[in-house]
Amino acid sequence: MSRTSPHQHHHPAELSRRGLLKTAGGLTAAVALGAASAVTTAAVATTADAAPATFTHPGMLHNAGDINRARVRVAAGDDPWLSGWRRLTANSHAQSTWTPRAQATVIRGGTGQNYGLLYHDIAAAYQNALRWQVGGTEANARCAATILNAWSRTLRSITGNADRFLAAGIYGWQFANACELMRAYRGFDLAAAQNMMVRVFYPLNNQFLTGHNDACVTNYWANWDLCTMASIMAIGILTDNAAKYDQAVNYFKTGAGNGSIRHAVPFLHGNVDGYDLGQWQESGRDQGHAVMGMGQMGALCEMAWNQGDDLYSYDGRRFMKAAQYVAKYNLGMNVPYTTYTWGSGQNCAQQSQTVIGSGSRGQVRPVWAMLHFHYNRRLYLDDRYISQMYYNVVAPEGGGGDYGSTSGGYDQLGFGTLMYAK
């Protein structure tokens, strides 16, 4: 994997931050930024197509700089961070009185479904972890650790119909992210969490990515691959496992399924009214799932970025072109659409979508802050439609519990205004 971004428009401070992930000369700066793990000259020497020799912690959706910025800005009463903080503290999941309901078996799909217990508890763990990291409140730290410890010590299996793979993917990367925020807290059992993630989540993640539930490799929508890849990457970071991390990155670049970048964005439409657009794989399905994809691929790219890999810009910023496309259509504007054809079922029976799907058009999900603040504020690129989606529709972003009671409202962790505004 290349450690060098192809862009020439980084802010000088951003170049410095990225450089210290790649060069031994950045050791002093890394310590000054509050790097959680020791960095040595040998550790930062990396080779092409290899995970970092030493992982950065915290280094999933949020790094030490993100956390410190939010802490300082909220304490100073600055907006938009303060508005994002108020959305967090008002959420019922973010209260230190939350009681976990850990289960030995989680079922998604078929009879006996109980997976809501897991995604509600993950939202609570993540939100309490954020309150502790940004606000310094011990009660929230204890609550987050209690939730994560309960599930780490109790969960034995994830089952159900094919949807069990969605549960293992979405809740895998989310649970790992909550753990990453808590890994330095004395009351959190990191070893139990690492063991549970490797024992319960990863086997299902790996099984899906390598076998696709014994179906045609293109049968499953992009989000199935994407949440699975994000879970594998998050588990790799949580456990400092380079092979798992690489598995996710390599699949993003060259995987056979619909989550790899060229399958997730099958058509490029070139310059449309001054902006390059890329058609998203699920756009012919409905917009709820298309927007969900922005969150799933965004999470994968953000985690990789915090480990020194720029998937956001891979293949000519293909993901940005897709995000612009999805945002533009969901803002009520027209976009071009090319007939999408794929193989389905076990025998790869051909199916086609000839028009863009209008179902759930304009659905609000907290996925746009991450993309806007990356492309526009880190890279200084014109992200017109992403920017409009963020400022005109979703800002300030909330999280799980703020976007409806069904699972779709919990498919992303949210609170991007608080954690990504720059």
Secondary structure, DSSP 4 states (H G I P E B T S, - for coil): ---S---S---HHHHHHHHTTT-GGGHHHHHHTT-SS---HHHH---TT---SS--SSBSS-BHHHHHHHHHHHHHT-TTHHHHHHHHHHSGGG-TT------SEEE-SSTT--HHHHHHHHHHHHHHHHHHHHH--HHHHHHHHHHHHHHHHH--EEESSTHHHHHHHHHHHHHHHHHHHHTT-TT--HHHHHHHIIIIIHHHHHHHHHHGGGS-TTSS-HHHHHHHHHHHHHHHHHTT-HHHHHHHHHHHHH-SSTTSHHHHS-EEEEEETTEEEEE-TTTTT-HHHHHHHHHHHHHHHHHHHTTT---TTHHHHHHHHHHHHHHHHHTT-------EEEEETTTTEEEEE-S---TTTT---TTHHHHHIIIIIIS----HHHHHHIIIIIPSP-BTTSS-SSGGGGSS-B-HHHHH--
